[in-house]
Amino acid sequence: MRKALKQGEFRVYYQPIISLETDRISEVEALVRWEHPQRGLLSPDEFIPLAEETGLILPLGQWVLEEACRQVSLWRERHPTAPPLVLSVNLSARQLEHPDLIADIAQTLRENTLKPDTLRLEITESVAIEDMESAAAMLQALRGLGVQLAIDDFGTGYSSLSYLKHLPVDAVKIDRSFVQGLGLDPEYTSIVRAVIAVAKSIGLNVTGEGIETTEQLTQLRALSCDLGQGYYFSKPMPIDSISTLLKAS
C-alpha cells in the first residue's frame, strides 16, 4: 500500500448526490479506489481496514482530499450551478484524531481557492458516538473553518435520534439498510420518517443513501427527504464520466 501511494495507483471515483426537489446534481461524494497492477480495481472494503490499522489512512485520506478538492474546483469553474456543487469526503476515526487535521484541510481549501462551505466532511455514526465529547470538540473546531459536517450511515450504530441534537453537524445520511426497506417493511418506513422529521426539526439536511428503486425514491420524496444517493441514479464513476454527467446536467 505504501508503494501504491508512491506510484500513484489510487484513484478517486465520484458518486453524484441528487436534489430530490430539482432532480439535479447537488453534491458529489469522493470515494477512493485502488487500481492494483495484479488484482485490478479494488473497492475500499478491501484495503481501508488495513490502511486504518497501519496508519496509512492519514496520507491516503489527505491525498483523497487534495485530489477531490482540485477536481471539484475545476468542475465548479467549467459547470457553474446554483447552488454551487458541494464535495463530500469521508473522515475516518484516525483522521479525526490527527492534530494537523484542521490545518491540512484549511491549506487544501486555500490552495484550490474553494470556499469552506464547498466541502462537506462525513463521519460515521459509530465514530461520532464512541467518544462523544472528543468528537463534538473536533467537529466544533472543523465547523470553525466553515466546512459542512454530516453524520454518515445513520441508524447502523446507536440509532438514537437524541444524539443528533448534541453533535455540531449540518446533515444526516440515512443508512441504505433502512432506505432499502421502504415500501417493504412498515417498521423501516417509520424509522426513516422519524429520522427525517427529527433532523428537519433541528435544521439538518437529510440524504437517503442506497436508493435502488423507483419505489424507494417515491417514498423518500413523500417523506420530504432533501437529497438522494444510490445506484438508481449512478454508481461511483471516474472523472471523465462525472464530467460528462455534469455537463449534461
NUGULUM-571873 format. One line per 8 residues: number of its first residue (from 1); their letters; for each residue x negated, y negated, z negated of N, C-alpha, C, O. Coordinates in Angstrom, 1 decimal. Last residue first. Layout:
<vexkes>
NUM) A) X Y Z X Y Z X Y Z X Y Z  ...
</vexkes>
This chain:
<vexkes>
249) SAKLLTSI) 26.1 -17.8 17.2 27.0 -18.3 16.1 27.1 -19.8 16.2 27.8 -20.4 15.5  24.0 -17.5 19.0 25.4 -17.2 19.4 26.4 -17.8 18.5 27.5 -18.3 18.9  21.9 -18.1 17.3 22.1 -18.9 18.5 23.5 -18.7 19.0 24.2 -19.7 19.4  22.1 -16.0 15.5 22.2 -17.4 15.0 22.5 -18.3 16.2 23.3 -19.3 16.1  21.5 -13.8 17.1 22.8 -13.9 16.4 23.1 -15.4 16.0 24.2 -15.9 16.2  18.9 -14.4 17.9 19.9 -14.3 18.9 21.3 -14.5 18.3 22.2 -15.2 18.9  17.7 -14.2 15.4 17.6 -15.4 16.1 18.7 -15.5 17.2 19.3 -16.5 17.4  18.1 -11.5 14.8 18.8 -12.5 14.0 18.8 -13.9 14.7 19.8 -14.6 14.7
241) SDIPMPKS) 16.4 -10.4 16.7 17.8 -10.1 16.7 18.6 -11.1 15.9 19.7 -11.5 16.4  13.9 -11.4 15.9 14.4 -11.7 17.2 15.9 -11.5 17.3 16.7 -12.2 17.9  13.5 -10.3 13.2 13.6 -11.7 13.5 14.3 -12.0 14.8 15.2 -12.9 14.9  15.5 -7.3 12.6 14.3 -8.1 12.8 14.5 -9.5 13.2 15.6 -9.9 13.6  18.3 -6.9 10.3 17.7 -6.9 11.6 16.4 -7.6 11.6 16.1 -8.5 10.7  20.6 -5.0 8.4 19.4 -5.9 8.4 18.7 -5.8 9.7 18.5 -4.7 10.2  23.7 -4.7 10.2 22.7 -4.1 9.4 21.5 -5.2 9.3 21.5 -6.1 10.1  26.8 -6.6 10.1 25.5 -6.3 10.7 24.6 -5.6 9.7 24.6 -5.8 8.5
233) FYYGQGLD) 29.5 -6.3 9.4 29.0 -7.5 10.1 27.7 -7.2 10.8 27.6 -7.4 12.0  29.6 -3.8 8.2 30.8 -4.3 9.1 30.4 -5.5 9.9 30.8 -5.6 11.1  27.5 -3.7 6.6 27.3 -3.1 7.9 28.5 -3.5 8.8 28.4 -3.4 10.0  27.4 -6.8 4.7 27.5 -5.4 4.9 27.4 -5.0 6.3 27.4 -5.8 7.2  29.0 -9.4 3.0 27.8 -8.9 3.5 27.9 -7.4 3.6 28.6 -6.7 2.8  30.8 -12.5 2.5 30.8 -11.0 2.7 29.5 -10.6 3.3 28.9 -11.3 4.1  32.1 -15.0 0.2 31.2 -14.5 1.2 31.2 -13.0 1.3 31.7 -12.3 0.4  34.4 -15.5 -1.5 33.8 -16.5 -0.7 33.0 -16.0 0.5 33.1 -16.5 1.6
225) CSLARLQT) 37.6 -14.0 -2.1 36.1 -13.9 -2.2 35.5 -14.9 -1.2 36.0 -15.1 -0.1  40.4 -14.0 -2.3 39.7 -15.3 -2.3 38.2 -15.1 -2.5 37.6 -16.0 -3.1  41.7 -11.7 -2.0 41.3 -12.0 -3.4 40.5 -13.2 -3.5 40.0 -13.6 -4.5  42.0 -11.5 0.7 43.2 -11.7 -0.1 42.9 -12.1 -1.5 43.7 -12.8 -2.2  39.3 -11.0 1.4 39.9 -12.3 1.8 41.1 -12.6 0.9 41.3 -13.7 0.5  39.1 -8.4 0.4 38.3 -9.4 -0.2 38.8 -10.8 0.1 38.8 -11.7 -0.7  41.0 -7.1 2.0 41.2 -7.1 0.6 40.4 -8.2 0.0 40.9 -9.0 -0.9  39.7 -7.3 4.5 41.0 -7.9 4.3 41.3 -8.1 2.8 41.9 -9.1 2.4
217) LQETTEIG) 37.4 -5.9 4.1 37.3 -7.3 4.4 38.6 -8.0 4.1 38.7 -9.1 3.6  38.5 -3.3 3.7 37.7 -3.9 2.6 37.6 -5.4 2.8 37.7 -6.2 1.9  39.6 -2.9 6.2 40.5 -2.9 5.0 39.7 -3.6 3.9 40.3 -4.4 3.1  37.5 -2.8 8.0 38.4 -4.0 8.1 39.3 -4.1 6.8 39.6 -5.2 6.4  34.4 -1.7 6.3 35.7 -1.5 7.0 36.5 -2.8 7.0 36.3 -3.7 6.2  32.2 -2.4 4.9 32.0 -1.5 6.0 33.3 -1.3 6.8 33.2 -0.8 7.9  30.3 -4.3 2.7 31.5 -4.2 3.4 31.3 -3.4 4.7 30.4 -3.6 5.5  28.2 -4.7 0.8 28.5 -3.4 1.3 29.8 -3.3 2.0 30.4 -2.2 2.0
209) EGTVNLGI) 29.5 -7.3 -1.5 28.4 -6.5 -0.8 28.9 -5.2 -0.3 29.9 -4.7 -0.7  30.9 -10.4 -1.7 31.2 -8.9 -1.7 30.2 -8.2 -0.9 30.0 -8.5 0.3  30.1 -13.2 -3.7 29.8 -12.4 -2.4 30.2 -10.9 -2.6 29.9 -10.3 -3.7  31.1 -16.2 -5.0 31.2 -14.8 -5.1 31.0 -14.2 -3.7 31.5 -14.6 -2.7  30.0 -19.0 -7.1 30.3 -18.5 -5.8 30.3 -16.9 -5.8 29.5 -16.4 -6.6  31.4 -20.2 -10.2 30.5 -19.4 -9.5 31.0 -19.0 -8.1 32.1 -18.8 -7.9  33.1 -21.6 -12.0 32.4 -22.3 -10.9 31.4 -21.5 -10.2 30.5 -22.1 -9.5  34.5 -20.2 -13.8 33.4 -20.9 -14.3 32.5 -21.5 -13.2 31.3 -21.8 -13.4
201) SKAVAIVA) 36.5 -19.1 -12.2 36.9 -20.0 -13.3 35.8 -20.7 -13.9 36.0 -21.7 -14.6  35.1 -17.5 -10.5 35.6 -18.7 -10.0 36.0 -19.7 -11.1 35.9 -20.9 -10.9  34.6 -15.3 -12.2 33.5 -16.1 -11.6 33.9 -17.4 -11.1 33.3 -18.4 -11.3  37.2 -14.4 -12.8 36.3 -15.0 -13.9 35.2 -15.8 -13.3 34.9 -16.9 -13.8  38.0 -13.6 -10.2 38.8 -14.6 -11.0 37.9 -15.3 -12.0 37.9 -16.5 -12.2  36.1 -11.7 -9.5 36.3 -12.9 -8.7 37.0 -14.0 -9.5 36.6 -15.2 -9.4  36.5 -9.8 -11.5 35.2 -10.4 -11.3 35.4 -11.7 -10.6 34.8 -12.8 -11.0  39.2 -9.1 -11.0 38.8 -9.7 -12.3 37.5 -10.4 -12.2 37.4 -11.5 -12.7
193) RVISTYEP) 39.1 -7.9 -8.5 40.0 -9.1 -8.7 39.5 -9.8 -10.0 39.5 -11.1 -10.0  37.4 -5.8 -9.1 37.0 -6.8 -8.1 37.8 -8.1 -8.3 37.2 -9.2 -8.3  39.1 -4.3 -10.8 37.8 -4.8 -11.3 37.3 -6.0 -10.4 36.9 -7.0 -10.9  41.3 -3.7 -9.1 41.5 -4.6 -10.3 40.2 -5.1 -10.8 40.1 -6.3 -11.3  40.0 -2.0 -7.3 40.6 -3.3 -6.8 40.8 -4.3 -8.0 40.6 -5.5 -7.9  39.4 0.1 -9.0 38.3 -0.7 -8.4 38.8 -2.1 -7.9 38.2 -3.1 -8.0  42.0 1.0 -9.5 41.1 0.5 -10.6 40.0 -0.4 -10.1 39.6 -1.4 -10.7  43.0 1.8 -7.1 43.6 0.7 -7.7 42.7 0.1 -8.8 42.7 -1.1 -9.1
185) DLGLGQVF) 41.1 2.8 -4.4 41.2 3.1 -5.9 41.8 1.8 -6.5 41.1 0.8 -6.6  41.5 1.9 -1.8 41.5 3.3 -2.1 41.7 3.6 -3.5 42.4 4.6 -3.9  41.3 -0.8 -1.8 42.3 -0.2 -0.9 42.4 1.3 -1.1 43.4 1.9 -0.6  37.9 -0.6 -2.6 39.0 -1.5 -2.3 40.0 -0.8 -1.4 39.7 -0.3 -0.3  35.6 0.8 -2.8 36.8 1.4 -3.4 38.0 0.6 -3.2 39.1 1.0 -3.5  33.6 -0.8 -1.8 34.0 0.4 -1.0 35.2 1.1 -1.6 35.8 2.0 -0.9  33.3 -2.6 -3.9 33.9 -3.1 -2.7 34.3 -1.9 -1.8 35.4 -2.0 -1.2  32.0 -1.0 -5.8 33.3 -1.5 -6.1 34.0 -1.9 -4.8 35.2 -1.7 -4.6
177) SRDIKVAD) 29.6 -0.5 -4.5 30.4 0.7 -5.0 31.8 0.2 -5.3 32.7 1.0 -5.1  28.4 -2.9 -4.0 29.0 -2.2 -2.9 29.9 -1.1 -3.4 30.9 -0.8 -2.8  28.8 -5.4 -6.6 28.2 -4.3 -6.0 29.0 -3.5 -5.0 30.2 -3.5 -5.1  29.1 -8.9 -5.9 29.8 -7.7 -6.4 29.2 -6.4 -5.8 29.1 -6.4 -4.5  27.1 -11.4 -7.0 27.3 -10.5 -5.8 27.9 -9.2 -6.4 27.3 -8.5 -7.1  27.5 -14.7 -8.0 27.5 -13.3 -8.3 27.8 -12.5 -7.1 28.7 -12.9 -6.3  25.9 -17.9 -8.6 26.6 -17.0 -7.8 26.6 -15.6 -8.4 25.7 -15.2 -9.1  24.4 -19.5 -10.2 25.4 -20.2 -9.3 26.3 -19.2 -8.6 27.3 -19.6 -8.1
169) VPLHKLYS) 23.5 -19.2 -13.7 23.4 -18.8 -12.3 24.5 -19.5 -11.5 25.5 -20.1 -12.1  22.4 -19.0 -16.6 22.5 -20.2 -15.7 22.4 -19.8 -14.2 21.4 -20.1 -13.6  24.5 -16.9 -18.6 23.4 -17.0 -17.7 23.5 -18.2 -16.7 24.5 -18.4 -16.1  26.9 -16.7 -19.9 25.7 -17.0 -20.7 24.4 -17.1 -19.8 23.3 -17.4 -20.4  28.9 -16.0 -18.3 29.0 -17.3 -18.9 27.7 -17.7 -19.6 27.5 -18.9 -19.8  28.4 -13.4 -17.6 28.3 -14.4 -16.6 28.3 -15.8 -17.2 27.7 -16.7 -16.6  28.9 -11.8 -19.8 27.5 -12.2 -19.5 27.4 -13.3 -18.5 26.4 -14.1 -18.6  31.6 -11.2 -19.7 31.2 -12.3 -20.6 29.7 -12.7 -20.4 29.4 -13.8 -20.7
161) LSSYGTGF) 32.0 -9.1 -18.1 32.2 -10.4 -17.5 31.7 -11.5 -18.4 31.4 -12.6 -17.9  29.9 -6.4 -18.0 30.7 -7.2 -18.9 30.7 -8.6 -18.3 29.7 -9.3 -18.1  28.3 -4.3 -16.9 29.7 -4.5 -16.4 30.5 -5.4 -17.4 31.7 -5.2 -17.5  25.8 -3.4 -17.1 26.6 -3.5 -18.4 28.0 -3.8 -18.1 28.9 -3.7 -19.0  25.5 -2.3 -14.0 24.8 -2.2 -15.3 25.7 -2.3 -16.5 26.3 -1.2 -16.8  27.1 -2.7 -11.8 26.4 -1.4 -11.9 25.7 -1.2 -13.3 25.3 -0.1 -13.6  28.2 -5.2 -11.8 29.1 -4.1 -12.1 28.4 -2.8 -12.3 29.0 -1.9 -12.8  26.3 -6.8 -9.2 27.1 -6.9 -10.4 28.1 -5.8 -10.6 28.8 -5.4 -9.6
153) DDIALQVG) 24.2 -7.0 -7.4 24.7 -5.7 -7.8 25.5 -5.7 -9.0 25.5 -4.8 -9.9  22.7 -10.1 -8.7 23.0 -9.1 -7.6 23.5 -7.8 -8.2 23.3 -7.5 -9.4  23.3 -13.3 -9.5 23.3 -12.0 -10.1 23.7 -11.0 -9.0 24.8 -11.0 -8.5  21.4 -16.1 -8.3 22.5 -15.2 -8.2 22.3 -13.9 -8.9 21.1 -13.5 -9.0  20.7 -19.6 -7.9 20.4 -18.3 -8.6 21.6 -17.4 -8.5 22.8 -17.9 -8.6  18.9 -22.1 -6.0 20.2 -21.5 -6.4 19.8 -20.1 -7.0 18.8 -19.5 -6.7  16.5 -24.6 -7.1 16.9 -23.5 -6.3 18.3 -22.9 -6.9 18.7 -23.2 -8.0  15.6 -26.6 -8.8 16.7 -27.0 -7.8 17.2 -25.8 -6.9 18.0 -26.0 -6.1
145) LGRLAQLM) 13.9 -26.2 -10.8 13.3 -26.5 -9.5 14.4 -27.0 -8.5 14.1 -27.6 -7.5  15.6 -25.5 -12.8 15.0 -26.9 -12.9 14.3 -27.2 -11.6 14.1 -28.4 -11.3  16.1 -22.9 -12.3 17.1 -23.9 -11.9 16.6 -25.3 -11.9 17.0 -26.2 -11.2  13.8 -21.9 -13.4 13.9 -21.8 -12.0 15.0 -22.8 -11.5 14.8 -23.5 -10.5  14.4 -22.4 -16.1 13.2 -23.0 -15.5 13.3 -23.0 -14.0 13.0 -24.0 -13.3  16.6 -20.7 -16.3 16.8 -22.1 -16.5 15.6 -22.9 -16.0 15.8 -24.0 -15.4  15.4 -18.3 -15.9 16.4 -18.7 -14.9 16.6 -20.2 -15.1 16.8 -20.9 -14.1  13.9 -18.2 -18.3 13.2 -18.2 -17.0 14.2 -18.7 -15.9 13.8 -19.5 -15.0
137) AAASEMDE) 16.0 -18.1 -20.2 15.0 -19.1 -20.2 14.3 -19.3 -18.9 14.0 -20.4 -18.4  17.3 -15.8 -19.5 18.0 -17.0 -19.4 17.0 -18.2 -19.4 17.3 -19.2 -18.7  15.3 -13.8 -20.0 15.9 -14.0 -18.6 16.5 -15.4 -18.5 16.3 -16.1 -17.5  15.1 -14.1 -22.8 13.9 -14.4 -21.9 14.4 -14.7 -20.5 13.9 -15.6 -19.8  17.7 -13.3 -23.6 17.1 -14.6 -24.0 16.0 -15.0 -23.0 15.9 -16.2 -22.6  18.1 -10.7 -22.5 19.0 -11.9 -22.1 18.3 -13.2 -22.4 18.4 -14.1 -21.6  16.7 -8.3 -21.3 16.2 -9.3 -22.3 16.9 -10.6 -22.0 16.3 -11.5 -21.3  18.7 -7.0 -19.7 17.7 -6.3 -20.5 17.1 -7.1 -21.6 17.0 -6.7 -22.8
129) IAVSETIE) 20.1 -8.7 -18.1 20.7 -8.4 -19.4 19.7 -7.7 -20.3 19.9 -7.7 -21.5  18.7 -9.0 -15.7 19.2 -10.2 -16.4 19.6 -9.9 -17.8 19.3 -10.7 -18.7  18.3 -6.4 -14.9 17.2 -7.2 -15.2 17.6 -8.4 -16.0 16.9 -8.7 -17.0  21.0 -5.6 -14.3 20.2 -4.9 -15.4 19.0 -5.7 -15.8 18.7 -5.7 -17.0  21.7 -7.3 -12.2 22.4 -7.5 -13.5 21.6 -6.8 -14.6 21.5 -7.4 -15.7  18.9 -8.6 -10.3 20.0 -7.6 -10.6 20.5 -7.8 -12.0 19.9 -8.4 -12.9  18.6 -11.8 -8.8 18.1 -10.8 -9.8 19.2 -9.8 -10.1 20.4 -10.2 -10.1  17.8 -13.9 -6.1 18.7 -12.9 -6.7 18.0 -12.0 -7.7 16.9 -11.5 -7.4
121) LRLTDPKL) 17.7 -17.3 -5.2 17.0 -16.2 -5.8 17.9 -15.2 -6.4 18.8 -15.6 -7.2  18.1 -19.2 -2.4 18.9 -18.5 -3.5 18.1 -17.3 -3.9 17.9 -16.3 -3.2  17.1 -22.2 -1.0 16.7 -20.9 -1.5 17.6 -20.4 -2.6 17.9 -21.1 -3.6  18.0 -24.7 -0.5 18.0 -23.8 0.6 17.8 -22.4 0.1 18.2 -21.4 0.8  17.5 -26.2 -2.7 18.8 -25.6 -2.7 19.0 -24.7 -1.4 20.1 -24.1 -1.2  14.9 -27.3 -2.2 15.1 -26.2 -3.1 16.4 -25.5 -3.0 16.5 -24.3 -3.1  14.3 -27.9 1.3 14.9 -28.3 0.1 15.1 -27.2 -0.9 15.4 -26.1 -0.4  11.2 -27.2 2.9 12.5 -26.8 2.6 13.0 -27.4 1.3 12.3 -27.4 0.3
113) TNERLTQA) 8.5 -27.4 3.9 9.5 -28.5 3.9 10.9 -28.1 3.8 11.8 -28.6 4.5  6.8 -25.4 3.4 7.7 -25.2 4.5 8.8 -26.3 4.7 9.8 -26.1 5.4  5.4 -26.3 1.3 4.6 -26.0 2.5 5.5 -25.8 3.7 5.1 -26.0 4.8  7.5 -26.5 -0.7 6.8 -27.7 -0.2 6.1 -27.4 1.2 6.2 -28.2 2.1  8.1 -23.8 -1.1 9.1 -24.7 -0.6 8.5 -26.0 0.0 8.9 -26.4 1.1  5.6 -23.0 -2.2 6.1 -22.4 -0.9 7.2 -23.2 -0.3 7.2 -23.4 0.9  5.5 -24.4 -4.5 4.5 -24.6 -3.5 5.0 -24.1 -2.1 4.8 -24.8 -1.1  7.6 -23.3 -6.0 7.6 -24.8 -5.6 6.6 -25.1 -4.5 6.9 -25.8 -3.6
105) IDAILDPH) 6.8 -20.7 -6.2 8.0 -21.0 -5.5 8.0 -22.5 -5.0 8.3 -22.8 -3.9  4.5 -21.0 -7.8 4.4 -20.4 -6.5 5.6 -20.7 -5.6 5.4 -21.0 -4.4  5.5 -22.2 -10.2 4.5 -22.9 -9.3 4.4 -22.4 -7.9 4.4 -23.1 -6.9  7.1 -20.0 -11.1 7.6 -21.4 -10.8 6.8 -22.2 -9.9 7.2 -22.7 -8.9  5.2 -17.9 -11.4 6.3 -17.8 -10.5 6.9 -19.2 -10.1 7.1 -19.4 -8.9  3.1 -17.6 -13.1 2.9 -18.5 -12.0 4.1 -18.6 -11.0 4.0 -19.2 -10.0  3.7 -15.6 -15.0 3.6 -17.0 -15.4 3.5 -18.0 -14.3 3.8 -19.2 -14.5  6.3 -13.2 -14.3 5.0 -13.8 -13.9 4.8 -15.2 -14.3 5.7 -16.0 -14.0
97) ELQRASLN) 8.7 -12.2 -14.8 7.8 -12.3 -16.0 6.5 -13.0 -15.6 5.8 -13.4 -16.5  9.8 -11.9 -12.3 10.5 -12.8 -13.2 9.6 -13.1 -14.5 9.7 -14.2 -15.1  8.2 -9.9 -11.3 8.1 -11.2 -10.7 8.7 -12.3 -11.7 8.1 -13.3 -11.9  9.2 -7.7 -12.7 7.8 -8.1 -12.8 7.6 -9.5 -12.3 6.8 -10.3 -12.9  11.8 -7.6 -11.8 11.6 -7.9 -13.2 10.1 -8.3 -13.4 9.9 -9.3 -14.2  12.1 -9.3 -8.6 12.0 -8.1 -9.5 11.8 -8.5 -10.9 11.5 -9.7 -11.2  14.3 -11.1 -6.6 13.2 -11.2 -7.5 13.2 -9.9 -8.4 14.3 -9.6 -8.9  15.2 -11.5 -3.1 15.3 -10.8 -4.4 14.0 -11.0 -5.2 12.9 -11.1 -4.7
89) VSLVLPPA) 16.5 -14.3 -1.5 15.4 -13.5 -1.7 15.5 -12.8 -3.1 15.9 -13.5 -4.1  18.4 -16.0 1.0 18.4 -15.2 -0.3 17.2 -14.3 -0.4 16.9 -13.6 0.6  18.7 -19.2 2.4 17.9 -18.0 2.3 18.1 -17.3 1.0 17.8 -17.9 -0.1  21.3 -20.8 4.2 20.7 -20.6 3.0 19.9 -19.2 3.0 20.4 -18.3 3.7  21.9 -23.3 6.7 21.6 -21.9 6.4 20.9 -21.8 5.1 19.9 -22.5 4.8  24.0 -26.2 5.8 22.8 -25.6 6.3 22.6 -24.1 5.9 23.1 -23.7 4.8  27.6 -26.2 6.5 26.4 -26.5 5.7 25.2 -25.7 6.2 25.3 -24.8 6.9  26.3 -26.7 9.5 26.9 -27.5 8.4 27.9 -26.6 7.7 28.9 -26.2 8.3
81) TPHRERWL) 23.2 -26.1 11.2 24.6 -25.8 10.9 25.0 -26.6 9.7 24.2 -27.2 9.0  20.7 -25.8 13.8 21.3 -26.6 12.7 22.8 -26.2 12.5 23.6 -26.1 13.4  18.6 -24.1 14.9 20.0 -23.8 14.9 20.7 -24.5 13.7 21.1 -23.9 12.8  16.0 -25.0 14.7 16.5 -24.7 16.0 18.0 -24.5 16.1 18.6 -24.7 17.1  15.7 -25.6 11.9 15.4 -26.6 12.9 16.0 -26.3 14.3 16.5 -27.2 15.0  16.5 -23.2 10.8 17.3 -24.4 10.5 17.0 -25.5 11.5 17.9 -26.3 11.8  14.4 -21.6 11.8 15.8 -21.4 12.2 16.7 -22.6 11.9 17.5 -23.0 12.8  12.2 -22.6 10.5 12.2 -22.6 11.9 13.7 -22.5 12.4 14.1 -23.2 13.3
73) SVQRCAEE) 12.9 -22.0 7.8 12.6 -23.4 8.2 12.7 -23.5 9.7 13.2 -24.5 10.2  13.0 -19.2 8.0 14.2 -20.0 7.8 14.1 -21.4 8.1 15.0 -22.1 8.7  10.2 -18.7 8.2 11.1 -18.3 9.3 12.4 -19.1 9.2 13.0 -19.6 10.2  9.2 -19.6 5.8 8.6 -20.1 7.0 9.6 -19.9 8.2 9.9 -20.8 9.0  10.6 -18.0 4.0 10.8 -19.5 4.0 10.3 -20.1 5.3 10.9 -21.0 5.8  9.6 -15.5 4.7 11.0 -15.8 4.9 11.3 -17.3 4.9 12.1 -17.8 5.7  6.9 -15.7 4.0 7.3 -15.4 5.3 8.7 -15.8 5.6 9.0 -16.3 6.7  7.1 -16.3 1.2 6.4 -17.2 2.1 6.9 -17.0 3.5 7.2 -17.9 4.3
65) LVWQGLPL) 8.5 -14.0 0.2 9.0 -15.4 0.0 8.4 -16.3 1.0 9.1 -17.1 1.6  6.7 -11.9 1.0 8.1 -12.0 1.5 8.7 -13.4 1.4 9.3 -13.9 2.3  4.5 -12.7 -0.6 4.4 -12.7 0.8 5.8 -12.7 1.5 6.0 -13.5 2.4  5.5 -12.3 -3.2 5.1 -13.6 -2.8 5.0 -13.7 -1.2 5.4 -14.7 -0.6  5.9 -9.5 -3.1 7.1 -10.4 -3.3 6.7 -11.8 -2.9 7.6 -12.5 -2.3  3.2 -8.7 -2.9 4.2 -8.4 -1.9 5.4 -9.3 -1.9 5.9 -9.8 -0.9  2.0 -9.6 -5.3 1.6 -10.1 -4.0 2.6 -9.8 -2.8 2.8 -10.7 -1.9  3.9 -8.1 -7.1 3.6 -9.6 -7.2 3.1 -10.2 -5.8 3.7 -11.1 -5.3
57) ILGTEEAL) 4.0 -5.5 -6.5 5.2 -6.2 -6.2 4.9 -7.7 -6.3 5.6 -8.5 -5.6  1.8 -4.3 -7.5 1.7 -4.8 -6.2 2.9 -5.6 -5.7 2.9 -6.3 -4.7  2.1 -3.0 -9.9 1.9 -4.5 -9.9 1.8 -5.1 -8.6 1.7 -6.3 -8.4  2.7 -0.4 -9.9 1.3 -0.7 -9.8 1.0 -2.2 -9.9 -0.1 -2.7 -10.0  5.5 -0.3 -10.2 4.6 0.4 -11.1 3.2 -0.1 -11.1 2.5 -0.2 -12.2  6.4 -1.8 -8.0 6.7 -2.3 -9.3 5.7 -1.7 -10.3 5.1 -2.3 -11.2  5.5 -0.1 -5.9 4.9 -1.5 -6.0 5.2 -2.1 -7.4 4.3 -2.8 -7.9  7.0 2.1 -6.4 5.6 2.2 -6.6 5.0 0.8 -6.7 4.0 0.6 -7.5
49) PIFEDPSL) 9.6 1.0 -5.8 9.3 1.5 -7.2 7.8 1.7 -7.4 7.3 1.4 -8.5  9.2 0.3 -3.0 9.3 -0.7 -4.0 9.1 -0.2 -5.5 8.4 -0.9 -6.2  9.2 2.6 -1.3 7.9 2.0 -1.8 8.0 1.0 -2.8 7.0 0.7 -3.5  11.7 3.5 -0.6 10.6 4.4 -0.5 9.2 3.9 -1.0 8.3 4.6 -1.2  13.5 1.5 -0.8 13.6 2.6 -1.8 12.4 3.5 -1.8 12.1 4.2 -2.8  13.0 -0.1 1.5 12.4 -0.5 0.2 12.5 0.7 -0.8 11.6 0.7 -1.7  12.2 2.2 4.3 13.1 1.3 3.6 12.5 1.0 2.2 11.6 1.7 1.7  9.8 2.2 6.9 10.2 2.7 5.6 11.1 1.7 5.0 10.8 0.5 5.0
41) LGRQPHEW) 9.2 3.2 10.2 9.7 2.1 9.4 10.3 2.7 8.1 11.2 3.5 8.1  6.5 5.7 10.2 7.5 4.8 10.9 8.0 3.8 9.9 7.3 3.5 8.9  4.5 7.3 9.3 5.8 7.6 8.9 6.9 6.7 9.5 8.1 7.0 9.4  2.0 6.2 10.3 2.3 7.6 10.5 3.8 7.9 10.3 4.4 8.7 11.0  2.1 3.4 9.7 1.5 3.9 11.0 1.8 5.3 11.3 1.8 5.7 12.5  5.0 1.8 8.6 3.9 2.7 8.3 3.4 3.3 9.6 4.2 3.8 10.4  6.2 -0.9 8.0 6.0 -0.3 9.3 4.8 0.6 9.1 3.7 0.3 9.5  8.4 -1.5 5.5 7.0 -1.1 5.7 6.9 -0.4 7.0 7.5 0.7 7.2
33) RVLAEVES) 10.5 -4.3 4.8 10.3 -3.0 5.3 8.8 -2.8 5.5 8.0 -3.7 5.7  12.5 -6.5 2.7 11.2 -6.1 3.2 11.3 -4.6 3.7 12.0 -3.8 3.2  14.9 -8.9 3.4 14.7 -7.6 2.9 13.4 -7.0 3.6 13.2 -7.0 4.8  16.6 -11.8 2.9 15.3 -11.3 3.3 15.1 -10.0 2.6 15.2 -9.8 1.4  19.8 -12.7 4.0 19.0 -12.1 2.9 17.8 -11.5 3.4 17.8 -10.7 4.4  21.2 -15.8 5.0 20.5 -14.6 5.4 19.8 -14.1 4.2 19.1 -14.8 3.4  24.4 -17.5 5.1 23.1 -17.1 4.5 22.5 -16.0 5.2 23.2 -15.3 6.0  26.5 -17.9 6.9 26.3 -18.9 5.8 24.9 -18.7 5.2 24.2 -19.7 4.9
25) IRDTELSI) 27.9 -17.4 10.0 26.8 -17.0 9.1 26.5 -18.2 8.1 26.2 -19.3 8.6  31.5 -17.6 9.9 30.2 -18.0 10.4 29.1 -17.5 9.4 29.4 -17.3 8.3  34.1 -17.4 9.0 33.6 -16.3 9.9 32.2 -16.7 10.5 31.8 -16.1 11.5  35.2 -19.2 7.2 34.9 -19.7 8.6 34.4 -18.7 9.5 34.4 -18.9 10.7  35.7 -17.7 4.9 36.6 -18.8 5.3 36.4 -19.2 6.8 37.4 -19.4 7.5  33.7 -16.0 4.5 35.0 -15.4 4.8 36.0 -16.4 5.1 37.1 -16.1 5.5  30.5 -16.4 5.7 31.6 -17.1 5.1 32.9 -16.5 5.4 33.2 -16.4 6.6  28.2 -13.7 5.5 29.2 -14.4 6.3 30.2 -15.1 5.4 30.6 -14.6 4.4
17) IPQYYVRF) 24.9 -13.0 5.9 25.9 -13.1 4.9 27.0 -14.1 5.5 26.6 -15.2 5.8  22.6 -10.9 7.7 23.5 -12.1 7.6 24.5 -11.9 6.5 25.0 -10.8 6.3  19.5 -9.8 6.8 20.9 -9.4 6.9 21.8 -10.6 6.8 21.6 -11.3 5.8  16.3 -9.3 8.1 17.2 -10.3 7.6 18.7 -9.7 7.8 19.0 -9.2 8.9  13.0 -8.1 7.3 14.2 -8.0 8.1 15.3 -8.9 7.4 15.1 -9.2 6.2  9.6 -8.5 7.4 10.8 -9.0 6.8 12.0 -8.8 7.7 11.9 -9.4 8.9  7.1 -5.9 7.1 8.0 -6.7 7.9 9.1 -7.3 7.1 9.6 -6.6 6.2  3.7 -4.8 6.7 5.0 -5.1 6.1 5.8 -6.1 7.1 5.2 -6.9 7.7
9) EGQKLAKR) 1.2 -4.7 7.6 2.1 -3.6 8.0 3.5 -3.9 7.5 4.5 -3.2 8.0  -1.2 -6.2 7.3 0.0 -6.8 7.9 1.0 -5.7 8.4 1.6 -6.0 9.4  -3.5 -5.3 6.1 -3.4 -5.1 7.5 -2.1 -5.6 8.1 -1.9 -5.4 9.3  -3.0 -5.8 3.4 -4.2 -6.5 4.1 -4.0 -6.4 5.6 -4.4 -7.3 6.3  -0.8 -4.2 2.9 -0.7 -5.6 2.7 -1.8 -6.4 3.5 -1.6 -7.4 4.1  -2.0 -1.7 3.4 -0.9 -2.1 4.3 -0.7 -3.7 4.2 -0.4 -4.3 5.1  -3.8 -1.5 1.3 -4.3 -1.5 2.7 -3.2 -2.1 3.7 -3.5 -2.9 4.6  -2.0 -1.2 -0.7 -2.9 -2.4 -0.7 -3.5 -2.6 0.7 -3.6 -3.7 1.2
1) M) -0.8 1.2 0.0 0.0 0.0 0.0 -0.9 -1.3 0.0 -0.6 -2.3 0.7
</vexkes>
